[in-house]
Amino acid sequence: MTKIGVGLAGGFTTGLILWLMLRNAFRQPMFQRQNYRGQQVPTATGVIVALAILLVEGASVLLSSMGLRDTTGVSYQGRQMTLWLAVGMALLGLLDDIGGHGQSGGFAGHLRELVRGRATTGMVKLVGGAALAIAVLGPDHPGGAWALLRDAGVVALAANLGNLFDRAPGRVIKISGLVFIVMLIASHRSPELVGASIVMGAATALVVPDLREKLMLGDAGSNVLGASLGLGFVLVTSPGSRTVALVVLAALNALSEVVSFSRIIDAVPPLRLLDRGLAPHRSRKDPRKA
């Protein structure tokens, strides 16, 4: 089995075990949120994705210290970067999921509150996510300050885009899975994507309960998915491709302020079929807007 396959399997197995062990904890009142059908569903369960890569990487390093597994090579640094990015994004997302209940208005709303001298948890997440991306990419990032800011922008904007797509059961996991497959093919299964494969495997373990509306990933999960894929893209593409990605991601984030992604998806039959597929409770009209 390839390193990518091991990453997917390890992430999936660990994510599934964590969900089965922690689902009662997520039934506590602090996690309960009303979904688009008015049902109470636990949010922030996406923190399991970050816990999964933490446990997988911890076990991998321990096995290496015992001489049972080689964790060195081209994938190690990428896995470590993905690990700390996932943990940090999950923490910021968890703060927004738990402390930001009732806050809305998008980026413009966050700015209005900031002008009034109040920082929303969403603004803390946005600024903190950008700072985290810069810290993870490191001071020795090739290309100097501009390259660092560009690549950190790709990671941070991808994280926020993940959150914007988390407006329907299973949607962000499906989209992330498709993006991951494209990246795998385009990069010829680059070992730099092992970290992202662990994250994707853990998220896939949650897709069935997500589709059945037994959980919501929340920002604690959707931001982790987006950021990890953004980092994976940075690790396997050329500087020119990253510049293009930065522009596209910025445009999509800006577009979300005035356009509902859900309406666009519902208006395109193939996208609607993919979006609603395997989700037993989805009605013809989805009132949620992205």
C-alpha positions in Angstrom: 0.0 0.0 0.0 1.3 3.5 -0.9 1.9 6.2 1.7 -1.2 8.0 0.5 -3.3 4.8 1.0 -1.8 4.3 4.5 -2.7 7.9 5.3 -6.3 7.5 4.1 -6.7 4.2 5.9 -5.2 5.5 9.1 -7.2 8.7 9.1 -10.4 6.8 8.4 -10.0 4.2 11.0 -8.9 6.7 13.7 -11.7 9.1 12.8 -14.3 6.4 12.9 -13.1 5.1 16.3 -13.1 8.7 17.7 -16.6 9.4 16.5 -17.9 6.2 18.1 -16.2 7.0 21.4 -17.0 10.7 21.5 -20.5 10.9 20.1 -22.1 10.9 23.6 -19.8 13.8 24.5 -21.1 15.8 21.6 -24.7 15.4 22.8 -24.0 17.9 25.6 -26.1 21.1 25.3 -23.1 23.3 24.5 -22.7 21.5 21.2 -26.3 21.5 20.1 -27.4 23.7 17.2 -30.5 23.8 15.0 -30.0 22.7 11.4 -31.9 23.7 8.3 -34.8 21.4 9.2 -35.1 22.7 12.7 -33.5 19.6 14.2 -31.0 19.7 17.0 -27.7 18.4 15.8 -24.3 18.4 17.5 -21.8 20.8 15.9 -18.0 21.1 16.1 -17.6 17.4 15.6 -15.0 18.2 12.9 -12.5 18.6 15.7 -12.3 14.8 15.4 -10.5 15.3 12.1 -7.7 17.2 13.9 -7.6 14.7 16.7 -7.3 11.9 14.2 -4.2 13.3 12.4 -2.7 14.1 15.9 -3.1 10.5 17.0 -1.9 9.0 13.6 1.2 11.2 13.5 1.9 10.4 17.2 1.7 6.7 16.6 3.8 7.0 13.4 6.6 8.8 15.3 6.5 6.3 18.1 6.8 3.4 15.7 9.7 5.1 14.0 11.5 5.5 17.4 11.1 1.8 17.9 12.5 1.0 14.5 9.2 -0.3 13.2 8.4 2.4 10.7 10.4 5.0 8.8 8.8 8.4 9.1 11.6 10.2 7.3 11.6 11.3 3.7 9.9 13.8 1.6 6.4 13.4 3.2 7.5 14.0 6.8 7.7 17.8 6.8 4.5 18.1 4.9 2.7 15.8 7.4 4.0 17.8 10.3 2.9 21.1 8.7 -0.5 19.6 8.1 -0.7 18.3 11.7 -0.1 21.7 13.3 -2.2 23.5 10.8 -5.1 21.1 11.4 -4.8 21.4 15.2 -4.6 25.2 15.1 -7.5 25.6 12.7 -9.6 23.2 14.7 -9.0 25.3 17.9 -10.0 28.5 16.1 -13.0 26.8 14.5 -14.1 25.4 17.9 -14.0 28.9 19.4 -16.3 30.1 16.6 -18.6 27.1 16.8 -19.1 27.4 20.6 -18.6 31.1 21.2 -19.9 32.6 18.0 -23.4 31.2 18.2 -25.8 33.8 16.7 -23.2 35.9 15.1 -23.7 36.5 11.4 -23.2 39.0 8.6 -20.2 37.5 6.8 -16.9 39.4 6.5 -18.7 42.7 6.3 -20.4 42.0 9.6 -17.1 41.1 11.2 -15.7 44.4 10.0 -18.6 46.4 11.3 -18.2 44.9 14.8 -14.5 45.6 14.7 -15.2 49.2 13.9 -17.4 49.3 17.0 -14.5 48.0 19.1 -15.7 44.4 19.3 -14.0 41.4 17.8 -16.3 38.6 16.8 -15.1 35.0 17.1 -15.3 34.9 13.3 -12.9 37.7 13.0 -10.5 36.1 15.5 -10.7 32.9 13.4 -10.0 34.8 10.1 -7.0 36.7 11.5 -5.8 33.8 13.6 -6.1 31.5 10.6 -3.9 33.8 8.4 -1.3 34.1 11.2 -1.3 30.3 11.7 -0.8 29.7 8.0 2.2 32.1 8.0 3.7 30.4 11.1 3.2 26.9 9.6 4.9 27.8 6.3 7.8 29.2 8.3 10.4 32.0 8.0 12.6 30.0 5.6 9.8 29.7 3.0 11.5 30.0 -0.4 10.7 33.1 -2.3 10.8 35.6 0.5 8.0 37.6 2.1 5.8 37.9 -1.0 5.9 34.1 -1.6 5.2 33.5 2.1 2.2 35.9 2.1 0.9 34.5 -1.2 1.0 30.9 0.0 -0.4 31.7 3.4 -3.2 33.5 1.6 -3.9 30.3 -0.4 -4.1 28.3 2.8 -6.2 30.8 4.8 -8.6 31.5 1.9 -9.0 27.8 1.3 -9.9 27.3 5.0 -12.6 30.0 4.8 -13.9 28.6 1.6 -14.3 25.2 3.3 -16.5 26.9 5.9 -18.6 28.6 3.2 -19.3 25.2 1.6 -20.4 23.7 4.9 -24.0 24.6 4.4 -25.6 21.3 3.7 -25.1 17.7 5.0 -22.0 16.2 3.6 -21.3 19.0 1.1 -17.9 20.1 2.3 -16.7 16.5 2.6 -17.8 15.7 -1.0 -16.3 18.8 -2.5 -13.1 18.3 -0.5 -12.9 14.7 -1.7 -13.2 15.7 -5.3 -10.5 18.4 -4.9 -8.2 15.9 -3.2 -8.7 13.4 -6.0 -7.8 16.0 -8.6 -4.7 17.0 -6.6 -3.6 13.4 -6.3 -3.9 12.8 -10.1 -2.3 16.1 -11.1 0.6 15.6 -8.7 1.1 11.9 -9.6 0.2 10.9 -6.0 2.9 13.1 -4.5 4.0 12.0 -1.0 3.6 15.7 0.0 -0.1 14.9 0.1 0.2 12.2 2.8 -0.8 14.7 5.5 -3.9 15.8 3.5 -4.7 12.1 3.0 -4.9 11.5 6.7 -7.2 14.5 7.1 -9.4 13.4 4.2 -9.6 9.9 5.5 -10.8 11.1 8.9 -13.4 13.4 7.3 -14.6 10.5 5.2 -15.3 8.5 8.4 -17.8 11.2 9.3 -19.6 11.5 6.0 -22.3 9.0 6.6 -23.4 10.5 10.0 -23.1 13.9 8.4 -25.4 12.9 5.5 -27.8 11.4 8.0 -27.8 14.7 10.0 -26.4 13.0 13.1 -23.6 15.6 13.2 -22.3 18.9 11.8 -18.6 19.3 11.2 -18.8 23.0 12.1 -15.9 25.4 11.6 -13.8 23.1 13.6 -13.9 20.6 10.7 -14.6 22.6 7.6 -11.8 25.0 8.2 -9.4 22.0 8.8 -10.4 20.4 5.5 -10.0 23.6 3.5 -6.7 24.6 5.1 -5.2 21.1 4.7 -6.1 21.0 1.0 -4.8 24.5 0.6 -1.5 23.5 2.2 -1.4 20.4 0.0 -1.9 22.6 -3.1 1.0 24.8 -2.0 3.3 21.8 -1.4 2.7 20.2 -4.9 2.3 23.2 -7.3 4.5 25.8 -8.9 4.6 29.5 -7.8 2.6 30.5 -10.8 -0.2 28.1 -10.0 -0.3 29.3 -6.4 -0.7 32.9 -7.6 -3.6 31.9 -9.8 -5.1 30.0 -6.9 -4.8 33.0 -4.7 -6.8 35.1 -7.1 -9.4 32.4 -7.7 -9.8 31.8 -3.9 -10.0 35.5 -3.2 -12.7 35.9 -5.9 -14.8 33.0 -4.5 -14.6 34.3 -1.0 -15.6 37.8 -2.2 -18.4 36.3 -4.3 -19.9 34.6 -1.3 -20.7 38.0 0.2 -23.3 38.7 -2.5 -24.1 35.3 -4.0 -25.6 32.1 -2.4 -23.5 29.1 -3.4 -26.4 26.9 -2.4 -28.6 28.6 -5.0 -25.9 28.2 -7.7 -25.6 24.5 -6.8 -29.4 24.0 -6.9 -29.6 25.7 -10.3 -27.2 23.3 -12.0 -28.6 19.7 -12.2 -25.3 17.7 -12.0 -24.1 19.8 -9.0 -27.5 19.4 -7.3 -27.4 15.7 -7.8 -24.0 15.4 -6.4 -24.9 17.7 -3.5 -28.1 15.9 -2.5 -26.9 12.4 -3.3 -27.1 9.9 -0.4 -28.6 12.6 1.9 -31.9 11.0 2.9 -33.4 14.1 4.6 -32.7 16.6 1.8 -35.9 18.2 0.4 -36.3 19.7 -3.0 -35.9 23.2 -1.6 -32.9 23.7 0.7 -33.4 26.8 2.7 -29.8 27.1 3.7 -27.7 29.6 1.9 -23.9 29.6 1.5 
